[in-house]
Amino acid sequence: MLKRIDAGQVRIGMFVEAVEGLWQDPLLSKRRFSLRHEVDAAKIRKCGTASVVINTSKGLDINGLPGRDIEVAIQAARETVQKSVRLLADAFGRLRNGDGISVDHLTPVISSVSKSMDENPSVFLSVTRLKSKDEVTFLHSVSVSALMILFSRHLALDEHTIQMLGTAGLLHDVGKLEIPLEVLNKAGPLERDEISLLRGHPEKGHAILSRQEGMSEIVLDVCRNHHERIDGKGYPRSLSGSEVSLHSRIATICDVYDAITSVRPYKAPWSASEALKWMLGAEGHFDRQLLKKFALCLSVASVS
C-alpha cells in the first residue's frame, strides 16, 4: 500500500517509493529503496522536502510497525514456503525409496515460488533465512530456487528456461540424499574423508536425476556443476571458463549467496552487503560480470 507522509515522519525500515520535491542527494533521490541507515533517514527529515511516498507492503508504516499488507505478505510467504518444503520432501522421499519423479512433480512448487517472488521477493526470501538443523536441505533448495527465478528474470531469460532453472534450484542438492546426516549437520570442521564424501554429492545427484524419465538437461547440468569455478578449482570435474554453462554460473552464485546469508544452527549469517563483498573478492570463484548483475538484481528487488 502506498502512503504519502511528511519528510519528518521518515524512519529506518520504511520502503521509499519516491522523495518528492527538490532533492539533490544522488543516493536518496533515486526511486524505490529500502531505508536502512539512520544517517539517510536524517538527511530526508532535514531536507525540507514536502513529502515522501512509502510502501507499507514492503516496509514499516509511520507507527513503526509493519503495515497490514506486509503482515499478510509474510503470512502468505510462510504458507508458500511450508507447502514447498512438504512437496520437495515428498519428492526427495520418492527418490530415496527408488520411485521416479519428473519435472511435473515440482511444477506446483515452482508456480507458488514464482508467484511469491513476483509479489514480494524480499519478504519471501526473509522467511527462508532461518533454517533449523532438520530443514537445511529443503529450505536451502527452496531459497536457491527462488533466487534463480528472480535472477533469471532480471537477466530476461525466456520463461521456459526460468522455470527449468527454478526446478534446478530445487533439485541441485539431491545428491545429499546419499550423504550421512552426521556429515551434513556436523557443526565443526569436516575431516578429509568427510570432505571427500560431501564433494561427491553433485555426481551422486546427477546419477539419480539421470535415471528419471524426461529430466531437463538444464536441471542435470546445474545438479552436476553448481560447485564448479571459473578458474577450474571447483568440483567434481574442475571445469573452467566457458566450460561452465551460464545455467551453472547462475546456480553457483545463488547457492553460495543463500548459504552464507542464512541463519544455521552452527553459524551466524552474513548481511547481503557482507556476502556480496566477499563474493566479489573471491577471485576466480564466480563469473564476476554475472555476479555484479546479481548484486544489481538484489538491489532492484530490495533484498537485504
C-alpha positions as CSV (number, residue, x, y, z in Angstrom):
1,M,0.0,0.0,0.0
2,L,1.4,3.4,-1.0
3,K,1.2,6.2,1.5
4,R,2.3,9.8,1.3
5,I,3.9,11.1,4.6
6,D,5.7,14.2,5.7
7,A,9.5,14.0,5.4
8,G,9.8,14.5,9.2
9,Q,8.0,11.1,9.7
10,V,10.6,9.1,7.9
11,R,12.3,6.3,9.9
12,I,14.6,3.3,9.3
13,G,12.8,0.3,8.0
14,M,10.5,2.1,5.6
15,F,10.4,1.3,1.9
16,V,10.6,4.6,0.0
17,E,9.0,4.7,-3.4
18,A,9.7,8.4,-4.0
19,V,11.2,11.5,-2.4
20,E,9.1,14.4,-3.7
21,G,10.3,18.0,-4.2
22,L,13.7,19.4,-4.7
23,W,16.3,16.8,-3.7
24,Q,19.9,16.8,-4.7
25,D,21.4,13.8,-2.9
26,P,22.3,11.2,-5.7
27,L,21.7,8.2,-3.4
28,L,18.4,9.2,-1.9
29,S,16.9,10.9,-5.0
30,K,16.6,7.5,-6.7
31,R,13.2,5.9,-6.8
32,R,12.3,2.8,-4.7
33,F,14.8,1.8,-2.0
34,S,14.7,0.4,1.5
35,L,15.8,2.9,4.1
36,R,18.4,1.0,6.2
37,H,20.6,3.7,7.8
38,E,19.8,6.4,10.3
39,V,22.1,8.9,8.5
40,D,20.0,8.6,5.3
41,A,16.7,8.9,7.3
42,A,18.1,12.0,8.9
43,K,19.0,13.5,5.6
44,I,15.4,13.1,4.3
45,R,13.9,14.5,7.5
46,K,16.1,17.6,7.3
47,C,15.9,18.2,3.5
48,G,12.7,20.3,3.7
49,T,11.0,18.2,1.0
50,A,7.2,18.4,1.1
51,S,6.5,14.7,1.3
52,V,7.8,11.1,0.8
53,V,5.9,8.2,-0.7
54,I,6.4,4.9,1.3
55,N,5.2,1.4,0.5
56,T,3.8,-0.3,3.7
57,S,3.7,-3.7,1.9
58,K,7.5,-3.7,1.8
59,G,8.5,-1.8,5.0
60,L,7.4,-0.1,8.1
61,D,4.4,2.2,8.5
62,I,4.6,5.6,10.3
63,N,3.8,3.9,13.6
64,G,7.0,1.9,13.3
65,L,5.1,-1.4,12.8
66,P,4.8,-3.5,9.7
67,G,1.9,-2.3,7.6
68,R,-1.1,-4.6,7.3
69,D,-0.1,-5.5,3.8
70,I,3.3,-6.7,4.8
71,E,1.9,-8.8,7.6
72,V,-0.4,-10.5,5.1
73,A,2.6,-10.9,2.7
74,I,4.7,-12.5,5.4
75,Q,2.0,-15.0,6.3
76,A,1.4,-15.8,2.7
77,A,5.1,-16.4,2.2
78,R,5.3,-18.7,5.2
79,E,2.5,-20.8,3.9
80,T,4.1,-21.0,0.5
81,V,7.4,-22.0,2.0
82,Q,5.8,-24.6,4.2
83,K,3.9,-26.1,1.3
84,S,7.0,-26.0,-0.9
85,V,9.1,-27.8,1.7
86,R,6.4,-30.5,2.1
87,L,6.2,-31.1,-1.6
88,L,10.0,-31.1,-2.0
89,A,10.4,-33.5,0.9
90,D,7.9,-35.8,-0.7
91,A,9.8,-35.7,-4.0
92,F,13.1,-36.5,-2.2
93,G,11.3,-39.3,-0.3
94,R,10.2,-40.8,-3.6
95,L,13.8,-40.8,-4.9
96,R,15.1,-42.2,-1.6
97,N,12.6,-45.1,-2.0
98,G,13.7,-45.7,-5.6
99,D,10.5,-44.3,-7.1
100,G,10.6,-41.9,-10.0
101,I,9.9,-38.2,-10.3
102,S,9.5,-35.9,-13.1
103,V,9.7,-32.1,-13.6
104,D,5.9,-32.1,-13.4
105,H,6.0,-33.3,-9.8
106,L,7.7,-30.0,-8.9
107,T,5.5,-27.7,-11.0
108,P,3.2,-26.7,-8.1
109,V,6.3,-25.6,-6.1
110,I,7.8,-23.6,-8.9
111,S,4.4,-22.0,-9.6
112,S,4.0,-20.9,-5.9
113,V,7.6,-19.8,-5.5
114,S,7.5,-17.8,-8.8
115,K,4.3,-16.1,-7.8
116,S,5.7,-15.1,-4.4
117,M,8.9,-13.8,-6.0
118,D,6.8,-11.7,-8.3
119,E,4.8,-10.2,-5.5
120,N,7.4,-9.6,-2.8
121,P,10.8,-11.2,-3.2
122,S,12.4,-9.6,-0.1
123,V,9.6,-11.0,2.2
124,F,9.7,-14.5,0.7
125,L,13.5,-14.8,0.9
126,S,13.5,-13.4,4.5
127,V,11.1,-16.3,5.5
128,T,13.6,-18.9,4.2
129,R,16.6,-17.3,6.0
130,L,16.1,-19.2,9.3
131,K,17.0,-22.8,8.7
132,S,16.7,-25.4,11.5
133,K,19.0,-28.4,11.6
134,D,16.4,-30.7,10.1
135,E,15.2,-28.2,7.4
136,V,18.5,-27.0,6.0
137,T,18.5,-29.0,2.7
138,F,14.8,-28.4,1.8
139,L,14.7,-24.7,2.8
140,H,18.0,-24.0,1.2
141,S,16.8,-25.7,-2.0
142,V,13.6,-23.6,-2.0
143,S,15.5,-20.4,-1.4
144,V,18.1,-21.2,-4.1
145,S,15.2,-21.9,-6.5
146,A,13.6,-18.5,-5.6
147,L,16.9,-16.7,-6.2
148,M,17.4,-18.4,-9.5
149,I,13.9,-17.4,-10.7
150,L,14.5,-13.8,-9.5
151,F,17.9,-13.6,-11.1
152,S,17.0,-15.3,-14.4
153,R,14.0,-12.9,-14.8
154,H,16.4,-10.0,-14.2
155,L,18.6,-11.4,-17.0
156,A,15.5,-11.5,-19.2
157,L,15.8,-15.3,-20.0
158,D,12.9,-17.0,-21.7
159,E,10.1,-18.3,-19.4
160,H,10.8,-22.0,-20.1
161,T,14.4,-21.5,-19.1
162,I,13.3,-19.6,-16.0
163,Q,11.1,-22.5,-14.9
164,M,13.8,-25.1,-15.5
165,L,16.3,-23.0,-13.5
166,G,13.8,-22.8,-10.7
167,T,13.4,-26.6,-10.8
168,A,17.2,-27.0,-10.9
169,G,17.4,-24.9,-7.8
170,L,15.0,-27.3,-6.0
171,L,17.0,-30.4,-7.1
172,H,20.6,-29.2,-7.2
173,D,21.4,-30.8,-3.8
174,V,19.5,-34.1,-4.4
175,G,22.8,-36.0,-4.2
176,K,22.9,-35.2,-0.5
177,L,20.3,-37.9,0.0
178,E,23.3,-40.3,-0.1
179,I,25.4,-38.3,2.4
180,P,25.0,-39.3,6.1
181,L,23.2,-36.7,8.2
182,E,26.0,-36.7,10.8
183,V,28.3,-35.3,8.0
184,L,25.7,-32.8,6.6
185,N,24.8,-31.4,10.0
186,K,28.3,-31.5,11.6
187,A,28.9,-28.3,13.5
188,G,32.7,-28.4,13.5
189,P,35.3,-28.7,10.7
190,L,35.0,-31.8,8.5
191,E,37.6,-34.4,8.3
192,R,39.4,-35.1,5.0
193,D,37.3,-38.2,4.3
194,E,34.1,-36.3,5.2
195,I,35.0,-33.5,2.8
196,S,35.6,-36.1,0.0
197,L,32.2,-37.7,0.8
198,L,30.4,-34.3,0.7
199,R,32.1,-33.3,-2.6
200,G,30.6,-36.4,-4.2
201,H,27.1,-35.1,-3.9
202,P,27.0,-33.4,-7.4
203,E,27.9,-36.6,-9.2
204,K,25.5,-38.7,-7.0
205,G,22.7,-36.2,-7.7
206,H,23.4,-36.2,-11.4
207,A,23.3,-40.0,-11.4
208,I,20.0,-40.0,-9.5
209,L,18.4,-37.5,-11.8
210,S,19.7,-39.1,-15.0
211,R,17.6,-42.1,-14.1
212,Q,14.4,-40.0,-14.2
213,E,12.5,-40.1,-17.4
214,G,12.5,-36.8,-19.4
215,M,14.6,-34.9,-16.9
216,S,15.7,-31.5,-18.3
217,E,19.3,-31.0,-19.4
218,I,19.4,-27.7,-17.6
219,V,18.5,-29.5,-14.3
220,L,21.1,-32.2,-14.9
221,D,23.7,-29.6,-15.8
222,V,23.1,-27.5,-12.7
223,C,23.0,-30.5,-10.4
224,R,26.3,-31.8,-11.6
225,N,28.2,-28.4,-12.0
226,H,26.9,-26.0,-9.3
227,H,30.2,-26.3,-7.4
228,E,32.5,-25.7,-10.4
229,R,34.5,-22.5,-10.5
230,I,35.6,-20.2,-13.3
231,D,39.3,-20.7,-12.5
232,G,39.0,-24.5,-12.7
233,K,39.4,-25.1,-9.0
234,G,35.9,-26.4,-8.4
235,Y,34.5,-29.9,-8.3
236,P,33.7,-32.5,-9.4
237,R,35.3,-32.1,-12.8
238,S,37.5,-29.0,-12.5
239,L,35.7,-27.3,-15.4
240,S,36.9,-23.7,-16.2
241,G,35.9,-20.7,-18.1
242,S,33.3,-21.3,-20.9
243,E,33.2,-25.0,-19.9
244,V,30.9,-23.9,-17.1
245,S,27.5,-23.1,-18.6
246,L,25.5,-19.9,-17.9
247,H,23.0,-22.0,-16.0
248,S,25.6,-23.4,-13.6
249,R,27.2,-20.0,-13.2
250,I,23.8,-18.6,-12.1
251,A,23.3,-21.6,-9.7
252,T,26.8,-21.2,-8.2
253,I,26.1,-17.6,-7.3
254,C,22.6,-18.2,-5.9
255,D,23.8,-21.3,-4.0
256,V,26.7,-19.6,-2.2
257,Y,24.8,-16.4,-1.5
258,D,22.0,-18.3,0.2
259,A,24.4,-20.4,2.2
260,I,26.3,-17.5,3.7
261,T,23.3,-15.2,4.3
262,S,21.2,-17.8,6.1
263,V,21.0,-18.5,9.8
264,R,22.1,-22.0,10.6
265,P,22.4,-23.9,13.9
266,Y,26.2,-23.7,13.7
267,K,26.8,-20.2,12.2
268,A,25.7,-16.6,12.2
269,P,24.5,-15.2,8.8
270,W,26.2,-12.5,6.8
271,S,24.3,-9.5,5.6
272,A,23.7,-9.1,1.9
273,S,26.4,-6.4,1.6
274,E,28.9,-8.6,3.5
275,A,28.1,-11.6,1.4
276,L,28.4,-9.7,-1.9
277,K,31.6,-8.0,-0.8
278,W,33.2,-11.4,0.0
279,M,31.9,-13.0,-3.2
280,L,33.3,-10.1,-5.3
281,G,36.6,-10.6,-3.6
282,A,36.7,-14.4,-4.2
283,E,39.0,-14.3,-7.2
284,G,38.3,-17.0,-9.7
285,H,35.3,-18.5,-8.0
286,F,32.4,-16.7,-9.8
287,D,31.7,-15.1,-13.1
288,R,32.4,-11.5,-11.9
289,Q,30.2,-9.8,-14.6
290,L,27.3,-12.1,-13.8
291,L,27.9,-11.5,-10.0
292,K,27.7,-7.8,-10.5
293,K,24.4,-8.2,-12.3
294,F,23.2,-10.4,-9.4
295,A,24.1,-7.6,-6.9
296,L,22.1,-5.2,-9.1
297,C,19.2,-7.7,-9.2
298,L,19.1,-7.8,-5.4
299,S,19.2,-4.1,-5.1
300,V,16.3,-3.6,-7.6
301,A,14.3,-6.2,-5.6
302,S,15.3,-4.6,-2.3
303,V,16.5,-7.9,-0.9
304,S,18.6,-7.4,2.2
